[in-house]
Amino acid sequence: MGQTKMELIHLIYTSATTDPDLTKEALDEILEQSRANNSKLDVTGILLFDMGAFFQVLEGDSDTVESLYRRIEADERHKNVVKLISEPIEERSFGEWSMGYPKVTHAELEEIPGLNDFFACGHSFIELEDGRAKILLKAFKGGQWRL
Ligand SMILES: Cc1cc2nc3c(=O)[nH]c(=O)nc-3n(C[C@H](O)[C@H](O)[C@H](O)COP(=O)(O)O)c2cc1C
């Protein structure tokens, strides 16, 4: 009997909202949908939203995460969806969150060591590259926003 090999990965992407007036209700709908689906799929992660841009970390089985990403990528609520990182991980960083939404202000992003210059210069998530994406992930993994 063949065994299905599970490979734990994280996938990180950024995108831009297509709705310049994205409401709290619209954001809550995305989070509700995400949490309902992700808990069935054993996918965990976080979603950040700042200055019209999304940053999302998805963790789970590689096939599951990649196919979920293709579904998310096609969602018309955002555009310019750019995959920054997709790689195997030893363990999850956000294991208890089917989709965490740490409420972070732009001013707080400017305080993150290693990212302060970047956000202070008015950049948004869509201009991140993989090095800074990892700094951001680490900040949320161990940071004050986990409470
Ligand atoms: C920024 C953003 C992030 C999303 N994240 C997720 C997610 O983590 N999990 C998920 O299932 N759907 C996510 N979605 C929604 C999917 O694109 C899609 O609408 C949803 O999975 C379909 O759910 P349904 O099967 O309940 O219709 C996201 C959408 C956007 C715009």
PDBQT file of the ligand as one rigid body, heavy atoms in Angstrom, charges set to zero:
ROOT
HETATM    1  C1  LIG A 201      -6.706  38.482   0.711  1.00  0.00    +0.000 C 
HETATM    2  C2  LIG A 201      -7.504  37.212   0.678  1.00  0.00    +0.000 A 
HETATM    3  C3  LIG A 201      -7.116  36.150   1.489  1.00  0.00    +0.000 A 
HETATM    4  C4  LIG A 201      -7.838  34.954   1.482  1.00  0.00    +0.000 A 
HETATM    5  N1  LIG A 201      -7.438  33.924   2.277  1.00  0.00    +0.000 NA
HETATM    6  C5  LIG A 201      -8.110  32.758   2.254  1.00  0.00    +0.000 A 
HETATM    7  C6  LIG A 201      -7.711  31.654   3.066  1.00  0.00    +0.000 A 
HETATM    8  O1  LIG A 201      -6.732  31.696   3.829  1.00  0.00    +0.000 OA
HETATM    9  N2  LIG A 201      -8.458  30.514   2.986  1.00  0.00    +0.000 N 
HETATM   10  C7  LIG A 201      -9.549  30.415   2.196  1.00  0.00    +0.000 A 
HETATM   11  O2  LIG A 201     -10.164  29.358   2.164  1.00  0.00    +0.000 OA
HETATM   12  N3  LIG A 201      -9.955  31.432   1.431  1.00  0.00    +0.000 NA
HETATM   13  C8  LIG A 201      -9.265  32.605   1.435  1.00  0.00    +0.000 A 
HETATM   14  N4  LIG A 201      -9.692  33.646   0.662  1.00  0.00    +0.000 N 
HETATM   15  C9  LIG A 201     -10.971  33.489  -0.082  1.00  0.00    +0.000 C 
HETATM   16  C10 LIG A 201     -10.800  32.646  -1.323  1.00  0.00    +0.000 C 
HETATM   17  O3  LIG A 201     -10.237  33.436  -2.344  1.00  0.00    +0.000 OA
HETATM   18  C11 LIG A 201     -12.171  32.110  -1.787  1.00  0.00    +0.000 C 
HETATM   19  O4  LIG A 201     -13.076  33.174  -1.936  1.00  0.00    +0.000 OA
HETATM   20  C12 LIG A 201     -12.749  31.144  -0.790  1.00  0.00    +0.000 C 
HETATM   21  O5  LIG A 201     -11.815  30.172  -0.415  1.00  0.00    +0.000 OA
HETATM   22  C13 LIG A 201     -13.973  30.448  -1.363  1.00  0.00    +0.000 C 
HETATM   23  O6  LIG A 201     -14.643  29.936  -0.274  1.00  0.00    +0.000 OA
HETATM   24  P1  LIG A 201     -15.977  29.061  -0.426  1.00  0.00    +0.000 P 
HETATM   25  O7  LIG A 201     -15.497  27.693  -0.799  1.00  0.00    +0.000 OA
HETATM   26  O8  LIG A 201     -16.556  29.124   0.944  1.00  0.00    +0.000 OA
HETATM   27  O9  LIG A 201     -16.814  29.725  -1.476  1.00  0.00    +0.000 OA
HETATM   28  C14 LIG A 201      -8.969  34.845   0.641  1.00  0.00    +0.000 A 
HETATM   29  C15 LIG A 201      -9.331  35.908  -0.170  1.00  0.00    +0.000 A 
HETATM   30  C16 LIG A 201      -8.628  37.091  -0.156  1.00  0.00    +0.000 A 
HETATM   31  C17 LIG A 201      -9.056  38.223  -1.033  1.00  0.00    +0.000 C 
ENDROOT
TORSDOF 0
